[in-house]
Amino acid sequence: MYKLFYAPGACSMAVHIALYECGAPCELANVPLRKEGKEKDPEFLKINPRGAVPVLVDGNLVIREGAAILIYLLEKEKSALLPQSGEGRAHALEWLMWNNATLHPAYSRVFWLKRSMQDSEQKEALMHLAIDRLNLLWDDAESRLASSKFLAGDILTIGDILMTVIANWNAWLPEPIAFGPNVKRVLKHVSTRPAYQKALQAEGVEYKAAA
């Protein structure tokens, strides 16, 4: 049985959903990453000194990076969310990495500015730049989805799921992103899947991005 360390609504939700999509038995561990300003849980830091989620444990194997977890899990479970070869796999990996290495860090910059910058004038200027970057990235996704059913082509892949998770972070932005109609189409399709709904319920998260 897998064990997933997660935080509600975080990028770890994509792993949570993938586990349900695969029908894989799993144990869930909710990690209190921020406990009223206190340090991160020392017990969790023994498992992941980086202090971040997701972490997946499979027997003696511990994997601490989201994209690596998703690739490992979907390959092991032989899931269609990650094609095994050819152009389909290349496109699926491209959009998984776009989410993991481009879109996610762009949101992280906004959250860091919101939390850490003290100079209000400088903060406002940098925040506008960061939000502009997010809008460009969502325009990229909208352009792709205008000519493709899903990010990687005609079939749903893990990139669509991770994008749908990240899109719900819109509620935490100082300036909300206006998603295009094709992005909203995919967000609605993915977020209403039974596995996604099950993960939302388990984590106590409300999905708002597809509205």
Backbone hydrogen bonds, N-H to C=O, Kabsch-Sander energy under -0.5 kcal/mol:
donor,donor_aa,acceptor,acceptor_aa,energy
2,Y,25,P,-1.8
3,K,57,V,-2.1
4,L,27,E,-2.9
5,F,3,K,-0.5
5,F,55,V,-2.8
6,Y,4,L,-0.6
6,Y,29,A,-2.3
10,A,7,A,-2.1
13,M,10,A,-2.4
14,A,11,C,-1.6
15,V,11,C,-0.5
15,V,12,S,-0.5
16,H,12,S,-2.1
17,I,13,M,-2.9
18,A,14,A,-2.3
19,L,15,V,-2.5
20,Y,16,H,-1.6
21,E,17,I,-2.9
22,C,18,A,-2.1
23,G,19,L,-0.6
23,G,20,Y,-0.7
24,A,19,L,-2.4
27,E,2,Y,-2.6
29,A,4,L,-2.7
31,V,6,Y,-3.5
31,V,29,A,-0.5
33,L,31,V,-1.8
35,K,38,K,-0.5
36,E,34,R,-0.8
38,K,35,K,-2.0
41,D,32,P,-0.6
45,L,41,D,-2.0
46,K,42,P,-0.9
47,I,43,E,-0.7
47,I,44,F,-1.0
48,N,44,F,-2.8
51,G,48,N,-2.3
55,V,5,F,-1.4
56,L,63,I,-2.5
57,V,3,K,-2.7
58,D,61,L,-2.7
59,G,1,M,-0.5
61,L,58,D,-1.9
63,I,56,L,-2.7
69,I,65,E,-2.7
70,L,66,G,-2.5
71,I,67,A,-2.4
72,Y,68,A,-2.5
73,L,69,I,-3.0
74,L,70,L,-2.5
75,E,71,I,-2.2
76,K,72,Y,-2.5
77,E,73,L,-2.5
78,K,75,E,-0.8
79,S,74,L,-2.5
82,L,79,S,-1.5
89,R,85,S,-1.0
90,A,86,G,-1.9
91,H,87,E,-2.8
92,A,88,G,-2.2
93,L,89,R,-2.7
94,E,90,A,-2.3
95,W,91,H,-2.3
96,L,92,A,-1.8
97,M,93,L,-2.5
98,W,94,E,-2.0
99,N,95,W,-1.8
100,N,96,L,-2.5
101,A,97,M,-3.3
102,T,97,M,-0.5
102,T,98,W,-1.3
103,L,98,W,-2.9
104,H,99,N,-2.5
106,A,102,T,-1.3
107,Y,103,L,-1.8
108,S,104,H,-2.3
109,R,105,P,-2.0
110,V,106,A,-1.3
111,F,107,Y,-2.5
112,W,108,S,-2.3
113,L,109,R,-2.4
114,K,110,V,-2.5
115,R,111,F,-1.8
116,S,112,W,-3.0
117,M,113,L,-1.5
120,S,118,Q,-0.7
123,K,119,D,-2.7
124,E,120,S,-2.3
125,A,121,E,-1.9
126,L,122,Q,-2.6
127,M,123,K,-2.5
128,H,124,E,-2.0
129,L,125,A,-1.6
130,A,126,L,-2.3
131,I,127,M,-2.6
132,D,128,H,-2.4
133,R,129,L,-1.9
134,L,130,A,-1.8
135,N,131,I,-2.4
136,L,132,D,-2.0
137,L,133,R,-1.9
138,W,134,L,-2.5
139,D,135,N,-2.0
140,D,136,L,-1.8
141,A,137,L,-1.9
142,E,138,W,-2.4
143,S,139,D,-2.5
144,R,140,D,-2.1
145,L,141,A,-2.6
146,A,142,E,-1.2
147,S,143,S,-0.5
147,S,144,R,-1.2
150,F,153,G,-2.6
153,G,150,F,-1.0
158,I,81,L,-2.3
160,D,157,T,-1.1
161,I,157,T,-1.1
162,L,158,I,-2.6
163,M,159,G,-2.5
164,T,160,D,-1.8
165,V,161,I,-1.9
166,I,162,L,-2.5
167,A,163,M,-2.4
168,N,164,T,-0.8
168,N,165,V,-0.8
169,W,166,I,-2.1
170,N,167,A,-1.8
171,A,168,N,-1.0
172,W,169,W,-2.3
173,L,170,N,-1.6
179,F,177,I,-0.9
184,K,180,G,-2.5
185,R,181,P,-1.8
186,V,182,N,-1.8
187,L,183,V,-2.7
188,K,184,K,-2.6
189,H,185,R,-2.1
190,V,186,V,-2.9
191,S,187,L,-2.6
192,T,188,K,-1.2
193,R,190,V,-1.6
197,Q,193,R,-2.6
198,K,194,P,-2.3
199,A,195,A,-1.9
200,L,196,Y,-2.5
201,Q,197,Q,-2.2
202,A,198,K,-2.2
203,E,199,A,-2.3
204,G,200,L,-1.0
205,V,200,L,-2.3
208,K,206,E,-0.6
211,A,208,K,-1.6
